[in-house]
């Protein structure tokens, strides 16, 4: 009997080899090498690398399968290697690709209708994974497939090393559902890397190879058998294995995305797909992001938002650009877990920029030679006719400064001078200038009207920051880059969007700490130890807060607010985004020498003095050296014949002269009268200014002491100068003296939403 069995086994092997020569040898010769398989391996995710080569984001890009990274055999736990060999191919290291003993036993069992262990080796299974012609279908493999697979396995065993075969098998074998390869399995079901799997986890993984979609109880029973094989000298209790296996098979710990730059990674891959067309995703993409800077930006944003948590602030975004190349060095799209809308990319979200559009406006006015940095602009109540009534802009601090230079108006972020400047430039012209600077405005200049000077148009942070980078580059515009640029590509790139001289002068105005003192104080967070130009902004109802600025090398933009559009509570430009901007700028320049910008050839410096008086009776501004476009310089800036009502009322001796005139009879022909607001005024509440910060100035000329302002029969204020917090409605306003006699009257209407009372 024994001799007949040996004869049958030998005959079976010979028949298999003969058949293999006829139908499997040719395909076997086409088997790929280990290097080719390793090179052609495609993960279902893409790794985005920093400029330093560090992985900053892992992002799933293939929704049809879940395949992790290729794992070297040395990085697979010894327990898993042992479990897999014991479960699938005990004589893996002994046979030459086909286990003839197992094949003979399987054939004998089939002959007598006995259930036996399968004869397919790891090498044979790998051959089936490499060539679909030998892969098992729903009805099993045909004889030709089995023979071809056997021949291919022997060819693989001769060409590949055993460790290469086992490594490739572990990376290509399907485990469960969409999971393919040991990296996807270990990270999804066990939430750890493949090198950390213990014996119990390895046994479950090996059991899944044999029955990928079996019920948890079946997988646990097979895993128990594998575990007993691994622990032969020890007693093994599998009572708790059912619960462990059920928990593991339900776990989905392998997140689709992981890292410190999720929003940037999605944008980068979308851009590459648009450029290269749809196709197989890339395994690794090197980006322009600096990993240390990105980590710092994320940490800084989180820390400052936690400090502002009591003021109803939960979202923020940061962008850092390299001025010379346009490369994005940091891109933080949200505050992550601090946000209820972490998937919203704040760098690309459309938000109202507030006062951060003012630098572009003054640059255009200077470039068109309508203004110089020393030109005087009146900061006083303004009533600008529009199609819907009078547009009355307000300043953030409720007060007006009188006549100020354009330098002070911009650095101190005064609203009324900005609107007066826009009246000079024109809304359509300014709209075209903003588009030339790369800002993608959705509506026309006429749609926004004069509120465009105060940032009523929505723009994304990315484009706004690149506009500031354009100013930093002498008015030369170029697109931002998400990958590192070659020196040849970055040299000479871009187009001139605005005068280099105007860009330089505006940068100098925004770097002037003295000029911003009136609004931000002498010890402002905006003041840096190195040269930098910076502008803050706050949009309507404190929904958005901004800080954007540049140094010689970098442009940094910061936005804080709420993705939902909810207003913040008592957050100003210097308490919201500015501290984040200052910290990032300080870190970027921690080891760099301070360098001042070099003036273009068409810019000259000249001494100037100011001859007019402010509302307090002193000189407007101190003499200084000022920058001008060549041909626009002049030594004296004064207002000789035009004074605002506020200036006349505060001129030294004005009120005393009025009193003396009344006491002696002089001036009796000049009755008290209302200078502001004029009759028929329509006040449109500015949506870009918090409601409690808006005031309408009431000014009376030649008014006696003790005058009162009566609104629809109710006294609202006293004095010749009075600031009223407007409320929607129509009003008849009477100016009466201390005895109640009417001196003058006017009418006005207030349109817009009022302040809601707390419920």
C-alpha positions in Angstrom: 0.0 0.0 0.0 2.8 2.4 0.9 4.6 1.8 -2.4 1.4 2.5 -4.4 0.9 5.8 -2.5 4.4 6.9 -3.3 3.9 6.0 -6.9 0.6 8.0 -7.0 2.3 11.1 -5.5 5.2 10.9 -7.9 2.8 10.5 -10.8 0.7 13.4 -9.6 3.8 15.7 -9.4 5.0 14.6 -12.8 1.6 15.2 -14.4 1.4 18.7 -12.8 4.9 19.6 -14.1 4.0 18.3 -17.6 0.8 20.3 -17.7 2.6 23.3 -16.3 5.1 23.2 -19.2 2.3 23.2 -21.7 0.0 25.8 -20.2 1.7 27.7 -17.5 5.4 28.2 -18.3 5.0 31.1 -20.7 2.9 33.3 -18.3 5.3 32.4 -15.5 8.2 33.8 -17.4 6.3 37.2 -17.4 6.1 37.4 -13.6 7.4 40.7 -12.3 10.5 41.1 -10.2 10.3 42.1 -6.5 11.6 45.5 -7.4 8.9 46.0 -10.1 6.2 44.9 -7.6 7.5 47.3 -5.0 7.8 50.2 -7.4 4.2 49.6 -8.8 2.6 49.4 -5.4 0.1 52.2 -5.0 -1.3 53.2 -1.6 -4.9 54.5 -1.4 -3.5 57.6 0.3 -1.0 60.3 -0.6 1.7 61.6 1.8 2.2 65.3 1.6 5.8 66.2 2.5 7.2 69.4 3.7 10.1 71.2 2.0 12.3 69.5 4.5 11.0 66.0 3.5 8.9 65.4 6.6 5.4 64.0 6.3 2.9 66.8 7.3 -0.3 65.2 6.1 -1.6 61.8 5.1 -4.7 62.0 2.9 -6.8 59.3 1.4 -7.1 59.7 -2.4 -8.6 56.3 -3.6 -12.1 55.6 -2.4 -12.3 52.1 -4.0 -9.8 50.4 -1.6 -8.0 51.0 1.7 -4.4 50.3 1.2 -1.7 51.8 3.5 2.0 52.3 2.9 4.3 49.5 1.9 5.7 47.9 5.0 9.2 46.3 5.0 9.3 42.8 6.6 11.6 44.0 9.3 8.8 46.4 10.4 6.3 43.7 10.8 6.0 42.2 14.3 7.6 38.7 14.7 4.3 37.5 16.2 2.5 38.2 12.9 5.1 36.6 10.7 4.9 33.5 12.9 1.1 33.4 13.0 0.8 33.8 9.2 3.3 31.0 8.4 1.7 28.7 10.9 -1.8 29.5 9.5 -1.1 29.5 5.8 2.1 27.6 5.0 3.9 25.7 7.8 6.7 24.5 5.5 7.1 27.9 3.8 10.9 28.0 4.4 11.3 24.4 3.3 9.5 23.9 0.0 10.3 25.4 -3.4 7.1 27.3 -3.9 4.7 24.3 -3.9 4.2 22.1 -0.9 3.9 18.7 -2.6 3.2 16.9 0.7 0.2 19.2 1.4 -0.9 18.9 -2.3 -0.8 15.1 -2.1 -2.7 15.0 1.2 -5.3 17.3 -0.3 -5.6 15.1 -3.4 -6.0 12.0 -1.2 -8.6 13.7 0.9 -10.6 14.7 -2.1 -10.4 11.1 -3.4 -12.0 9.8 -0.2 -14.2 12.9 0.4 -12.3 13.9 3.5 -11.8 17.5 4.6 -8.2 18.5 4.6 -6.1 21.6 5.0 -5.7 23.6 1.7 -2.5 23.0 -0.3 -2.1 26.6 -1.5 1.2 28.0 -0.2 2.0 31.6 0.5 4.0 31.7 -2.7 1.1 30.3 -4.7 -1.2 32.9 -3.2 1.2 35.6 -4.1 1.4 34.4 -7.7 -2.4 34.7 -7.8 -2.2 38.2 -6.4 0.3 39.2 -9.0 -1.6 37.7 -12.0 -5.4 37.7 -12.1 -5.5 34.7 -14.4 -4.7 32.4 -11.5 -6.9 34.1 -9.0 -9.6 32.0 -7.4 -13.1 32.9 -8.6 -16.5 32.2 -6.9 -16.5 28.6 -8.4 -13.0 27.8 -7.4 -9.9 27.4 -9.6 -9.9 25.3 -12.8 -7.3 22.6 -13.3 -5.4 24.9 -15.7 -5.4 27.7 -13.2 -4.1 25.4 -10.4 -1.3 24.1 -12.6 -0.3 27.5 -13.9 -0.3 28.9 -10.3 1.9 26.0 -9.2 4.4 26.7 -12.0 4.4 30.4 -11.3 5.0 29.8 -7.6 8.1 27.7 -8.4 9.4 30.4 -10.7 8.8 33.0 -8.0 10.6 30.9 -5.4 13.7 30.6 -7.7 13.8 34.4 -8.5 12.8 35.9 -5.2 14.1 35.4 -1.7 11.8 34.0 0.9 11.7 37.3 2.9 10.7 39.2 -0.3 7.9 36.7 -1.0 6.6 37.1 2.6 6.9 40.9 2.5 5.1 41.2 -0.8 2.3 38.9 0.4 1.8 40.8 3.6 1.4 44.1 1.6 -0.8 42.7 -1.1 -3.2 40.2 0.6 -6.8 41.3 1.1 -7.9 41.1 4.7 -11.5 42.3 5.3 -13.8 44.4 3.2 -11.8 47.2 1.6 -8.7 46.5 3.7 -5.7 45.4 1.7 -2.3 44.9 3.2 -1.0 44.7 6.7 -0.6 48.5 7.2 -4.3 49.2 6.5 -5.4 46.3 8.6 -3.3 47.0 11.7 -4.1 50.8 11.7 -7.8 50.2 11.1 -8.6 47.3 13.4 -5.9 47.6 16.0 -5.0 51.4 15.9 -1.3 50.7 15.8 1.6 50.2 13.4 2.3 46.7 12.1 5.5 46.4 14.2 3.4 46.6 17.4 1.0 43.7 16.9 1.0 41.2 19.8 0.2 37.5 19.6 -3.5 37.9 20.0 -3.8 40.6 17.3 -1.5 38.6 15.0 -3.7 35.5 15.4 -6.8 37.5 14.4 -5.0 39.0 11.4 -3.9 35.5 10.3 -7.4 34.2 10.7 -8.8 36.9 8.4 -6.5 35.8 5.6 -8.3 32.5 5.4 -11.8 34.0 6.0 -11.8 37.7 5.3 -15.6 38.3 5.6 -16.5 35.7 8.1 -18.5 36.5 11.2 -16.6 37.5 14.3 -17.3 34.2 16.0 -15.8 32.3 13.1 -12.8 34.5 13.0 -12.3 34.2 16.8 -12.5 30.4 16.6 -9.9 30.3 13.9 -7.7 32.8 15.7 -7.9 30.7 18.8 -6.5 27.8 16.8 -3.6 29.9 15.4 -2.9 31.2 18.9 -2.7 27.7 20.3 -0.2 26.8 17.5 1.9 29.8 18.5 1.8 28.9 22.2 2.2 25.1 22.0 4.3 24.8 25.2 1.7 27.0 27.1 -1.9 26.5 27.9 -4.1 29.0 25.9 -7.5 30.2 27.1 -9.6 31.7 24.3 -12.6 32.7 26.4 -12.0 36.4 25.9 -11.1 36.2 22.3 -14.7 36.4 21.1 -15.2 39.8 22.7 -11.8 41.1 21.5 -12.3 40.0 17.9 -15.8 41.5 17.8 -14.5 44.8 19.1 -11.6 44.8 16.6 -13.7 44.0 13.6 -16.0 47.0 14.4 -13.2 49.5 14.9 -12.4 52.1 12.2 -9.4 53.8 13.7 -7.6 54.5 10.4 -8.7 58.1 9.7 -9.0 59.3 6.1 -6.7 62.2 6.9 -4.0 62.8 9.6 -1.4 65.5 10.0 -0.9 69.2 10.7 -1.9 70.6 7.3 -5.2 69.0 6.2 -6.7 72.0 4.3 -3.5 72.8 2.5 -3.0 69.1 1.5 -6.5 69.0 -0.1 -5.8 72.2 -2.0 -2.4 71.0 -3.2 -3.7 67.6 -4.4 -6.7 69.2 -6.1 -4.4 71.6 -7.9 -2.2 68.8 -9.1 -5.2 66.8 -10.3 -6.4 69.8 -12.2 -3.0 70.2 -13.8 -2.2 66.5 -14.5 -5.8 65.2 -15.1 -7.5 62.3 -13.3 -5.5 59.2 -12.8 -3.6 57.1 -10.2 -2.8 59.1 -7.1 0.7 60.0 -6.2 2.3 58.2 -3.3 4.3 61.3 -2.1 4.1 64.9 -3.0 6.7 67.4 -1.8 5.2 70.8 -0.9 6.4 74.3 -0.1 5.3 74.1 3.5 7.9 74.5 6.3 7.1 71.8 8.9 8.6 73.7 11.9 6.7 76.9 10.9 3.5 75.0 10.3 3.6 73.4 13.7 4.3 76.7 15.4 1.4 78.4 13.5 -1.0 75.6 14.6 0.1 75.8 18.2 0.0 79.6 18.3 -3.5 79.8 16.8 -4.8 77.2 19.3 -3.2 78.9 22.3 -4.5 82.4 21.4 -8.0 81.1 20.6 -8.1 79.4 24.0 -7.3 82.8 25.6 -10.2 84.3 23.6 -12.7 81.6 24.3 -14.6 83.7 26.8 -15.2 86.3 24.0 -17.1 83.9 21.7 -14.2 83.2 19.3 -13.5 79.7 18.1 -12.1 79.9 14.6 -9.0 81.2 12.9 -6.7 80.9 9.9 -3.1 81.7 9.1 -1.2 82.1 5.9 2.6 82.7 5.6 4.1 83.5 2.1 7.6 83.9 0.9 7.8 87.3 -0.7 10.4 86.5 -3.3 8.9 83.2 -4.7 5.2 83.3 -3.5 5.7 79.9 -1.9 3.2 79.1 0.9 5.3 78.4 4.0 2.4 77.8 6.4 -1.4 77.3 5.8 -3.6 76.8 8.8 -7.2 76.5 7.7 -9.0 76.1 11.0 -8.6 75.7 14.8 -9.3 72.0 14.5 -10.9 70.5 17.6 -11.6 74.0 19.0 -14.0 74.6 16.1 -17.5 73.3 15.3 -16.7 73.7 11.6 -13.2 72.3 11.4 -13.6 71.2 7.8 -14.2 74.8 6.7 -10.9 76.3 5.3 -10.6 79.8 6.7 -7.7 80.6 4.3 -10.2 80.2 1.4 -13.4 81.3 3.1 -15.0 84.5 1.8 -15.1 87.1 4.6 -15.3 90.9 5.0 -11.8 92.3 5.3 -12.7 95.5 7.1 -9.9 98.1 7.1 -7.3 95.8 5.5 -8.3 97.2 2.1 -7.2 100.7 3.0 -3.5 100.2 2.1 -4.5 99.4 -1.5 -6.7 102.5 -1.6 -4.0 104.9 -0.4 -1.4 103.2 -2.7 -3.7 103.9 -5.7 -4.3 107.5 -4.7 -0.6 108.1 -4.3 0.2 106.3 -7.6 -2.3 108.5 -9.3 -0.8 111.6 -7.6 -4.1 112.5 -6.0 -2.4 112.3 -2.5 1.0 112.2 -0.9 1.8 110.7 2.4 1.8 114.3 3.9 -1.4 115.5 2.2 -4.0 116.7 4.7 -7.4 115.0 4.9 -10.2 116.1 7.1 -11.4 113.6 9.7 -14.7 115.1 10.6 -18.4 114.2 10.1 -18.9 113.5 6.4 -22.2 113.4 4.6 -21.7 111.7 1.2 -24.7 111.7 -1.2 -25.5 108.2 -2.6 -28.5 106.8 -4.5 -30.0 105.5 -1.2 -29.3 108.6 0.9 -26.4 110.1 2.7 -23.5 107.8 3.5 -22.1 108.9 6.9 -18.9 106.9 7.9 -17.8 106.7 11.5 -14.5 106.1 13.2 -13.9 103.1 15.5 -13.1 105.2 18.6 -16.3 107.4 18.3 -14.2 110.6 17.9 -12.8 112.7 15.0 -9.2 114.0 14.7 -9.8 117.0 12.5 -7.2 117.6 9.8 -4.6 114.7 9.6 -2.0 113.6 7.1 -2.6 110.7 4.9 0.2 108.9 6.8 -1.7 109.3 10.1 -5.0 108.5 8.5 -3.8 105.1 7.2 -1.5 104.1 10.1 -4.2 105.0 12.7 -6.9 103.4 10.5 -9.3 106.4 10.4 -12.4 105.6 8.4 -13.6 109.0 7.3 -10.4 110.0 5.5 -10.4 106.6 3.8 -13.9 107.2 2.5 -12.9 110.8 1.4 -10.0 109.2 -0.5 -12.3 106.7 -2.2 -14.5 109.6 -3.3 -11.4 111.1 -5.0 -10.3 107.8 -6.6 -13.8 106.5 -7.5 -15.4 103.2 -6.6 -15.1 101.6 -10.1 -11.4 102.6 -10.4 -10.6 101.2 -7.0 -12.5 98.0 -7.8 -10.3 97.6 -10.9 -7.2 98.2 -8.8 -8.2 95.5 -6.4 -8.8 93.0 -9.2 -5.3 93.9 -10.6 -3.9 93.0 -7.2 -5.5 89.5 -7.4 -8.5 90.0 -5.2 -11.5 88.1 -6.7 -14.4 90.5 -5.9 -17.8 89.0 -6.6 -19.6 92.3 -7.4 -18.9 95.6 -9.2 -17.6 98.8 -7.6 -21.0 100.4 -7.8 -22.5 97.6 -5.9 -20.3 98.1 -2.9 -20.3 101.9 -3.1 -18.2 104.0 -0.7 -18.3 101.3 1.9 -15.7 99.5 -0.2 -13.1 101.7 1.4 -14.0 100.1 4.7 -13.9 96.5 3.5 -17.5 95.7 2.7 -16.5 93.3 -0.1 -15.8 89.7 0.8 -12.4 88.2 0.0 -10.5 85.1 1.0 -7.4 85.4 3.3 -5.2 83.8 0.7 -5.8 86.4 -1.9 -5.8 89.3 0.6 -2.4 88.2 1.9 -1.0 87.9 -1.6 -2.2 91.4 -2.3 0.0 92.5 0.7 2.8 90.5 -0.7 2.4 92.5 -3.9 3.0 95.7 -2.0 6.0 94.0 -0.4 7.4 93.2 -3.8 7.2 96.8 -5.1 3.8 96.4 -6.6 4.7 93.4 -8.7 2.0 90.7 -8.6 2.5 86.9 -9.0 0.4 83.9 -8.0 1.1 81.9 -4.8 2.8 78.5 -5.1 2.0 75.4 -3.2 5.2 73.6 -4.2 8.8 74.8 -4.1 9.7 77.0 -7.1 12.9 76.7 -9.0 15.1 79.8 -9.1 14.6 80.1 -12.9 10.8 80.0 -12.5 10.6 82.6 -9.7 13.0 85.1 -11.3 11.2 87.8 -13.1 7.8 86.2 -12.6 4.7 88.4 -12.3 3.4 91.7 -13.6 3.4 95.2 -12.3 0.0 95.8 -10.6 0.7 99.1 -9.0 3.5 101.7 -8.9 6.6 100.5 -7.1 7.0 104.0 -5.6 3.4 104.0 -4.2 3.9 100.5 -2.8 7.1 101.6 -1.0 5.5 104.7 0.5 2.5 102.8 1.8 4.8 100.2 3.3 6.7 103.0 5.0 3.4 104.5 6.3 2.3 101.1 7.7 5.7 100.6 9.4 5.5 104.0 11.2 4.8 103.3 14.9 4.5 107.0 15.7 1.8 107.5 13.0 -0.4 104.8 14.5 -0.2 106.1 18.1 -3.5 108.0 17.9 -5.4 104.8 17.6 -3.2 102.0 18.9 -1.1 103.8 21.5 2.7 103.9 21.9 3.1 100.4 23.3 1.2 98.5 20.6 1.6 94.8 19.9 2.0 95.8 16.2 5.4 97.3 17.0 8.2 94.9 16.2 12.0 95.0 16.8 12.6 94.7 13.1 11.2 96.5 10.1 7.6 95.4 9.3 4.5 97.0 7.8 1.2 95.9 9.3 -2.6 96.7 9.1 -5.4 95.4 11.2 -9.1 95.3 10.4 -12.5 94.4 11.9 -15.6 93.8 9.9 -19.3 94.4 10.7 -20.5 93.4 14.2 -17.1 92.1 15.0 -17.6 89.1 12.8 -14.1 89.1 11.4 -10.8 90.3 12.8 -7.6 90.6 10.7 -3.9 91.3 10.9 -1.9 91.4 7.7 1.6 92.6 7.2 5.0 92.0 5.7 8.7 92.2 6.3 11.5 92.2 3.8 11.2 88.4 3.4 7.8 87.2 4.6 4.1 88.2 4.4 1.9 86.9 7.2 -1.9 87.0 7.3 -4.1 86.1 10.2 -7.9 85.9 10.5 -9.9 85.1 13.7 -13.7 84.9 14.1 -16.4 82.3 13.8 -17.0 80.2 10.7 -20.7 80.4 11.5 -20.6 84.2 11.2 -21.5 84.8 14.8 -20.1 88.1 16.2 -17.2 88.1 18.7 -17.4 89.9 22.0 -15.1 92.9 22.5 -12.3 91.7 20.2 -10.3 94.5 18.6 -7.6 94.4 16.0 -4.9 94.4 18.6 -6.5 91.7 20.9 -7.7 89.2 18.2 -5.4 88.5 15.2 -2.6 90.9 15.9 -0.9 89.0 18.8 -0.8 85.9 16.6 0.7 87.9 13.7 3.3 89.4 16.0 4.4 86.1 17.5 4.8 84.4 14.1 6.7 87.4 12.7 9.0 87.4 15.7 9.7 83.7 15.3 10.5 84.1 11.6 13.0 86.8 12.3 14.5 85.3 15.5 17.9 84.8 13.8 17.7 87.3 11.0 19.3 90.8 10.8 17.0 93.7 10.3 17.0 95.2 6.8 15.2 98.3 5.7 13.6 98.5 2.3 15.4 100.3 -0.4 13.5 103.2 -2.0 12.8 103.0 -5.8 14.5 105.5 -8.0 11.2 107.5 -8.5 10.9 108.1 -4.7 12.6 111.0 -2.9 12.7 112.2 0.7 12.0 115.8 1.7 11.4 117.8 4.8 7.8 118.9 5.5 6.0 121.0 8.0 2.3 121.5 8.7 0.9 125.0 9.1 -2.7 124.4 10.0 -4.1 123.9 13.5 -6.0 121.0 14.9 -9.2 121.1 16.9 -7.2 121.5 20.1 -5.5 124.6 18.9 -2.0 123.1 18.3 -0.1 122.4 15.2 -1.5 119.5 13.2 1.7 117.3 13.1 5.3 117.8 13.9 7.8 118.6 11.1 9.4 115.4 9.6 11.2 113.9 6.7 8.6 112.4 4.3 8.7 110.2 1.2 7.2 111.4 -2.1 6.9 110.3 -5.7 9.4 112.5 -7.5 7.7 115.7 -8.6 5.0 115.7 -5.8 7.1 116.9 -2.9 6.4 120.3 -1.2 7.7 121.8 2.0 4.5 123.1 3.6 1.1 121.5 4.1 -1.5 123.9 5.5 -5.2 124.6 5.5 -5.5 128.4 5.1 -9.1 129.1 4.1 -11.1 125.9 4.8 -11.8 124.9 8.4 -14.3 122.4 9.7 -17.0 123.5 12.0 -15.3 121.5 14.8 -12.0 123.3 14.2 -13.7 126.7 14.4 -15.5 125.9 17.6 -12.3 124.7 19.3 -10.1 127.6 17.9 -8.4 129.5 20.8 -10.6 132.3 21.9 -13.5 131.4 19.7 -16.1 130.7 22.4 -14.8 133.6 24.6 -15.2 135.9 21.7 -18.7 134.7 21.2 -19.6 135.3 24.8 -18.0 138.8 24.8 -19.8 139.7 21.6 -23.1 138.8 23.1 -22.4 140.7 26.3 -21.4 143.8 24.5 -23.9 143.6 21.7 -21.4 142.6 19.0 -22.5 139.5 17.0 -26.1 139.9 18.0 -27.0 139.4 14.3 -25.5 135.8 14.4 -28.2 133.6 16.0 -27.4 130.1 17.2 -27.9 127.5 14.5 -27.4 123.8 13.8 -24.4 123.2 11.5 -24.5 119.4 11.6 -26.4 117.4 10.6 -28.1 119.3 7.9 -31.9 119.0 7.4 -33.0 115.9 5.4 -29.9 113.9 6.5 -30.3 110.1 6.1 -28.0 108.2 8.4 -27.2 104.7 7.1 -25.7 102.6 9.9 -22.4 101.2 8.8 -22.4 97.4 8.9 -18.6 97.4 9.2 -18.6 99.1 12.6 -20.0 97.7 15.9 -23.3 99.4 16.6 -22.3 100.9 19.9 -19.2 102.5 18.3 -21.2 104.6 15.8 -22.0 108.2 16.6 -23.7 111.1 14.8 -22.0 114.4 15.6 -24.4 117.3 16.5 -22.7 120.7 16.2 -24.2 124.1 16.9 -22.6 127.4 16.1 -22.9 130.6 18.2 -24.8 128.6 20.8 -25.1 129.9 24.3 -24.2 127.8 27.3 -26.7 125.2 28.4 -28.2 124.5 25.0 -30.2 121.2 24.8 -31.1 118.8 22.0 -34.7 117.7 21.9 -35.6 114.5 19.8 -39.3 114.2 19.0 -40.1 116.0 22.3 -37.5 114.2 24.4 -34.2 115.7 25.6 -31.3 113.5 24.4 -28.2 115.7 24.9 -26.7 119.0 26.0 -23.9 121.3 24.7 -22.9 122.8 21.4 -21.0 119.6 20.6 -22.7 116.3 21.2 -22.3 112.7 19.9 -25.5 110.7 19.5 -25.7 106.9 19.3 -28.2 106.5 16.4 -31.3 104.3 16.5 -33.4 103.6 13.4 -36.3 106.0 13.0 -37.3 109.5 11.9 -36.5 112.4 14.1 -37.3 116.1 14.4 -34.5 117.7 16.4 -34.9 121.0 18.2 -32.0 123.1 19.6 -33.3 125.0 22.7 -31.6 127.2 25.2 -31.6 126.9 29.0 -35.1 128.6 29.2 -36.6 126.2 26.6 -36.7 128.7 23.7 -36.1 127.1 20.3 -33.0 128.3 18.6 -33.0 126.1 15.5 -34.3 122.7 14.3 -33.5 120.0 11.8 -34.9 116.6 10.6 -33.1 113.4 10.0 -33.7 109.7 9.4 -31.7 106.7 10.6 -31.8 103.5 8.5 -30.3 100.1 9.4 -30.4 97.6 12.3 -30.2 98.8 15.8 -28.5 97.3 18.8 -30.6 94.3 20.1 -31.3 94.4 23.8 -30.2 91.4 25.8 -33.0 89.0 26.6 
